[in-house]
């Protein structure tokens, strides 16, 4: 599977690849030399076959590109003396002849360290792909050989056949249940602010120490916190359910753990006002209410039926048919306001092998959504959006609700992280 199917569907409908970059920002205690960093990028591109691909606009697929020259690779490396701030980075790339990967390094040390950002275009790879690239980039920078990254060549049709074999007649009935169909237009619409245009991507982060609540899991706390934040925007009582779209990594399902690409399908998690009332009444007892529901959905293989549906939409139906029958519904107010919630787990599993001391990390995908991860024993909860959809006031209201709920129920202090160390310093547009 070479392309995220939601991205591919939007391309069918709008004839443009959404400019979404999955990003990791590391804050390093000591700065690597620019020469050392560039050499590591050259090795990463040379030894990572999936990066040596270009987008065929006519066939809507990735094709191999041989022999990137030094100048072309250097175009994907940005060295600046400004603090790294992804809000102000706007690079329009032509993926038919440019790398879908880039590195931004700041020689300016802030109070958190030197900023090093690694980005992968979302249409080329998912969050786990970027973490694999990051691990290898840091390995090459430390003079160590990176891990082998496989180049998956399985076609959509091949994955379709593998998926069908995993489904029973009972599972196939999932197709007729809109509650679990992440393409379905249902549920309550989230409030928005601004003029509705995208604008610049925004990231707001809460950080808290998990070591002080060892009896609770990070994933339970993440999904419950997101639900609390949404309920603050909607009020406690609402007639229709809240819908979260939760990506599901299929690598283990298809034995592709070492592959780069888009191996996500998605499930829809519906949250009722009754569940939120119970969560507010007794947080300790109901903290796992949403992860239990997620496991139930996965056990019933709704993620696989959603995957088959996405393949059918993007691979078997024509663009003209999709535009005629699907566009209005797909971009409806409800559908546009389905929040994406992604939990990445521990992002520092291999940090002991890294040649640099990492003080802090931010992982983000600029969509209307939330992502959570664990680094150095701390849980990070990111709220991501665009300033034309959720302004600062709305995002702050969301996060304040989470902070108060965590403090009230678990006695934990939370910390806000800003990507702007100094609002007067701007990273120039590229």
C-alpha positions in Angstrom: 0.0 0.0 0.0 1.8 3.1 -1.2 -0.7 5.9 -0.5 -3.0 6.7 2.4 -6.5 6.0 1.1 -8.1 9.0 2.7 -5.4 11.3 1.1 -6.0 9.4 -2.2 -9.8 9.9 -1.9 -9.3 13.6 -1.4 -7.1 13.7 -4.5 -9.8 12.0 -6.5 -12.3 14.7 -5.3 -10.1 17.8 -5.4 -7.3 16.9 -7.8 -4.7 18.0 -5.3 -2.6 16.2 -2.6 -3.3 17.7 0.8 -0.2 19.5 2.0 0.0 17.6 5.3 3.4 16.9 6.8 3.8 14.4 9.7 6.5 16.0 11.9 8.8 15.2 14.8 10.7 17.9 16.6 13.6 17.0 18.8 15.2 19.4 21.2 18.9 18.4 21.6 21.2 19.3 24.4 24.1 19.6 22.1 24.1 20.6 18.4 25.5 18.2 15.7 27.6 19.9 13.1 25.8 20.8 9.9 28.2 18.6 7.9 27.5 15.6 10.1 23.7 16.2 9.8 23.8 16.6 6.0 25.9 13.4 5.6 23.3 11.5 7.7 20.5 12.8 5.4 22.4 11.7 2.3 22.9 8.2 3.8 19.2 8.0 4.8 18.1 8.8 1.2 20.7 6.4 -0.3 19.8 3.4 1.9 16.0 3.9 2.2 14.4 2.6 -0.9 10.9 3.9 -0.1 12.2 7.5 0.0 13.4 7.1 -3.6 10.0 7.5 -5.0 8.1 10.1 -7.0 4.3 10.6 -7.4 2.8 9.7 -10.8 -0.1 12.2 -11.1 -1.8 10.3 -14.0 -1.7 6.8 -12.4 -2.1 8.1 -8.8 0.7 6.0 -7.5 4.4 6.1 -6.4 7.1 5.0 -8.8 10.8 4.5 -8.2 13.2 7.3 -8.9 16.9 6.5 -9.3 19.9 8.6 -8.3 18.9 11.8 -6.5 21.8 14.2 -6.9 23.3 16.2 -4.0 21.6 19.4 -4.9 18.1 17.7 -5.0 18.7 16.2 -1.6 20.0 19.5 -0.2 16.7 21.1 -1.2 15.0 19.0 1.5 17.4 20.2 4.2 16.7 23.6 5.8 19.4 25.1 8.2 18.3 28.2 10.1 19.4 30.4 13.0 15.8 30.9 14.0 14.0 28.6 16.5 12.2 25.7 14.8 8.5 26.6 14.5 6.4 24.5 12.2 3.6 27.1 12.2 5.7 29.3 10.0 7.1 26.7 7.7 5.3 26.6 4.3 6.9 24.6 1.6 5.0 23.6 -1.5 6.7 20.7 -3.0 6.1 18.9 -6.3 6.1 15.3 -5.3 6.5 14.2 -8.9 10.1 15.3 -8.8 11.0 16.2 -5.2 11.6 14.2 -2.1 8.6 13.7 0.2 10.9 14.1 3.2 12.7 17.1 4.8 14.9 18.1 7.7 14.9 21.4 9.5 17.7 22.2 11.9 18.1 25.3 14.1 21.6 26.4 15.2 19.9 28.7 17.7 19.7 27.2 21.2 16.5 27.9 23.1 15.9 27.0 26.8 14.8 23.5 25.6 17.8 22.9 23.3 18.6 22.9 19.6 15.6 22.2 17.4 15.8 19.4 14.9 12.6 18.7 12.9 12.1 15.7 10.7 9.0 15.7 8.4 7.4 13.2 6.0 4.6 14.0 3.6 1.5 12.2 4.9 0.6 10.9 1.5 4.0 9.0 1.5 4.1 7.6 5.0 2.3 7.5 8.3 3.6 8.4 11.8 5.3 5.2 12.4 7.1 5.5 9.1 8.5 8.8 10.2 9.7 7.4 13.6 11.6 4.7 11.7 13.2 7.3 9.5 14.1 9.3 12.6 15.8 6.4 14.3 17.9 5.7 11.2 18.8 9.4 10.7 20.1 9.6 14.2 21.9 6.3 13.8 23.7 7.6 10.7 24.5 10.9 12.5 26.2 8.8 15.2 28.2 6.8 12.8 26.1 3.6 13.2 24.4 1.7 10.5 20.6 2.2 10.5 18.1 -0.7 10.6 16.9 -2.2 7.4 13.7 -0.6 6.1 11.7 -2.8 3.7 10.1 -1.5 0.5 6.6 -2.9 0.5 5.4 -3.6 -3.0 2.1 -5.3 -2.1 -0.6 -3.8 -4.3 -4.0 -2.6 -3.1 -5.6 -5.7 -4.8 -3.1 -8.0 -3.0 -4.0 -6.4 0.4 -7.6 -6.6 -0.5 -7.4 -10.4 -1.0 -5.4 -10.8 2.2 -8.0 -8.8 4.1 -11.0 -10.8 2.7 -9.4 -14.0 3.9 -9.4 -12.7 7.5 -13.1 -12.0 7.5 -16.0 -14.2 8.3 -19.6 -13.8 7.1 -20.4 -12.2 10.5 -17.6 -9.7 10.0 -18.9 -8.8 6.5 -22.2 -7.6 8.1 -20.1 -4.7 9.5 -20.5 -3.0 6.2 -24.2 -2.4 7.0 -23.6 -0.8 10.4 -22.9 3.0 10.0 -22.0 3.3 13.7 -18.6 1.7 12.9 -18.1 3.1 9.4 -15.6 6.0 9.6 -16.9 7.3 6.2 -20.4 7.7 7.6 -21.7 11.2 8.1 -23.2 11.0 11.5 -22.7 12.3 15.0 -22.6 15.8 16.5 -20.5 18.5 14.7 -17.7 20.1 16.6 -17.8 23.9 17.0 -15.4 25.8 14.8 -14.0 29.4 14.8 -12.7 31.7 12.2 -13.8 31.7 8.6 -13.4 27.9 8.1 -10.4 28.2 5.8 -7.4 26.2 6.9 -4.8 28.9 7.5 -1.6 28.0 9.4 -1.2 24.7 11.3 -1.4 25.0 15.1 0.0 22.7 17.8 -0.8 23.0 21.5 0.7 20.4 23.9 0.0 19.3 27.5 2.7 17.3 29.2 2.4 15.3 32.5 4.4 12.8 34.5 3.0 9.3 34.2 5.5 7.9 36.9 3.2 9.5 39.5 0.2 7.5 38.4 1.8 4.1 37.6 -1.6 2.3 38.1 -3.0 4.1 35.1 -2.1 3.6 31.4 -1.2 6.4 29.1 -3.6 5.3 26.4 -6.5 5.3 28.8 -5.7 8.7 30.0 -5.2 10.1 26.5 -8.6 9.0 25.0 -10.5 10.0 28.2 -8.8 13.4 28.1 -9.8 14.0 24.5 -13.4 13.1 25.3 -13.4 15.5 28.2 -12.0 18.3 26.0 -14.7 17.8 23.4 -17.5 17.7 26.0 -16.2 21.1 27.3 -16.9 22.5 23.8 -20.3 20.9 23.4 -21.6 20.9 26.9 -22.3 17.8 29.0 -25.6 17.0 27.3 -25.9 16.4 23.6 -28.3 14.3 21.6 -26.0 12.8 18.9 -22.8 11.0 19.8 -19.3 12.4 19.4 -17.3 10.6 16.8 -13.6 10.1 16.9 -11.7 8.7 13.9 -8.9 6.5 15.2 -6.2 5.3 12.9 -5.2 1.6 13.2 -1.8 0.4 12.1 -2.1 -2.8 9.9 1.6 -3.7 9.9 1.3 -6.5 12.4 -1.9 -7.7 10.6 0.1 -8.2 7.3 3.6 -8.9 8.8 5.0 -5.6 7.6 6.6 -4.3 10.8 9.7 -2.9 9.1 8.0 -1.3 6.1 7.6 2.4 5.3 4.3 3.6 3.8 0.7 4.1 4.8 -0.5 1.1 6.6 -3.3 2.8 8.5 -7.0 2.0 8.3 -9.4 3.6 10.8 -12.2 2.9 13.1 -15.0 5.2 14.3 -15.4 5.5 18.1 -18.7 6.9 19.2 -18.9 8.6 22.6 -22.3 9.3 24.2 -23.1 12.0 26.7 -24.0 9.2 29.2 -20.5 7.8 29.0 -19.0 11.3 29.6 -21.2 11.8 32.6 -20.0 8.6 34.1 -16.4 9.5 33.4 -16.8 12.8 35.2 -18.5 11.2 38.2 -15.8 8.5 38.7 -12.7 9.0 36.6 -10.7 6.2 38.3 -13.4 3.6 37.7 -14.3 4.6 34.1 -10.9 5.7 32.8 -10.7 2.7 30.4 -14.2 3.0 29.1 -13.1 4.1 25.6 -10.1 1.8 25.2 -12.4 -1.2 26.1 -14.7 -0.1 23.3 -11.8 0.3 20.9 -10.7 -3.3 21.7 -14.2 -4.5 21.1 -14.3 -2.8 17.7 -11.0 -4.3 16.7 -12.0 -7.8 17.9 -15.0 -7.5 15.6 -12.7 -6.5 12.8 -14.4 -3.3 11.9 -11.0 -1.9 11.0 -10.7 -4.5 8.2 -14.1 -3.8 6.7 -13.3 -0.1 6.8 -10.1 -0.8 5.0 -11.9 -2.8 2.3 -14.3 0.1 1.8 -11.5 2.6 1.4 -9.8 0.4 -1.2 -13.1 0.1 -3.1 -13.7 3.9 -3.0 -10.1 4.8 -4.1 -9.2 2.0 -6.4 -12.3 0.7 -8.1 -14.5 3.8 -8.5 -13.8 6.5 -11.0 -13.0 10.1 -10.0 -16.1 11.4 -11.9 -18.4 9.0 -10.0 -16.9 9.9 -6.6 -17.2 13.6 -7.3 -20.9 13.1 -8.3 -22.0 10.9 -5.5 -19.6 11.4 -2.6 -18.1 14.9 -2.5 -21.0 16.8 -0.8 -21.4 14.2 1.9 -17.6 13.7 2.5 -17.0 17.4 3.0 -20.2 18.0 5.0 -20.0 19.9 8.3 -20.3 16.7 10.3 -17.8 14.8 8.3 -15.3 17.7 8.4 -15.6 17.9 12.2 -14.8 14.3 13.0 -11.8 14.6 15.2 -8.8 12.2 14.5 -7.3 10.8 17.7 -4.0 8.9 17.4 -2.0 7.2 20.2 1.6 6.5 19.2 2.8 4.8 22.3 6.4 5.1 23.4 8.4 7.2 20.9 11.7 6.7 22.8 12.1 2.9 22.6 15.5 3.3 20.8 16.7 6.5 22.4 19.6 4.9 24.3 21.2 4.2 20.9 21.0 7.8 19.8 24.2 9.9 19.7 22.6 13.0 21.2 20.9 13.7 24.4 17.2 14.5 23.7 15.6 17.0 26.1 12.1 17.0 24.7 10.1 15.9 21.6 7.0 17.0 19.8 5.2 14.7 17.4 2.4 16.2 15.3 0.2 15.8 12.2 -1.6 19.0 11.3 -5.2 17.8 11.1 -8.3 18.6 13.2 -7.3 16.1 15.9 -5.3 15.0 18.8 -2.3 12.7 19.2 -0.7 11.2 22.3 2.6 9.6 23.0 5.0 8.8 25.8 8.5 10.1 26.0 10.8 9.8 29.0 8.0 8.6 31.3 5.7 11.6 30.4 2.4 11.6 28.5 2.1 14.2 25.8 -1.3 15.3 24.5 -1.2 17.4 21.4 -4.2 19.2 20.0 -3.6 19.9 16.3 -5.6 22.1 13.9 -5.5 25.1 11.7 -6.0 28.6 13.0 -8.8 29.1 10.5 -10.7 26.2 12.0 -9.9 26.3 15.7 -8.5 29.7 17.0 -6.4 30.1 20.1 -9.4 30.7 22.3 -11.1 27.5 21.3 -8.0 25.4 21.6 -7.2 26.9 25.0 -10.8 26.1 26.3 -10.3 22.5 25.1 -6.9 22.1 26.9 -8.0 23.9 30.1 -10.8 21.4 30.5 -8.4 18.5 30.3 -5.9 20.1 32.7 -8.6 20.8 35.3 -10.0 17.3 35.0 -6.6 15.6 35.4 -5.7 17.8 38.3 -9.0 17.3 40.1 -9.2 13.5 39.7 -5.5 12.5 39.8 -3.8 15.4 41.6 -1.3 15.8 38.7 0.3 19.0 37.6 0.3 19.5 33.8 2.7 21.7 31.7 1.9 23.6 28.5 4.5 23.4 25.7 4.6 26.1 23.1 6.4 25.8 19.8 7.1 29.5 19.8 10.0 30.1 22.2 10.0 33.8 21.3 7.0 35.1 19.4 9.2 37.9 17.9 11.4 35.3 16.2 10.0 33.8 13.0 11.3 31.0 10.8 11.2 32.4 7.2 8.8 30.8 4.7 10.7 28.6 2.2 
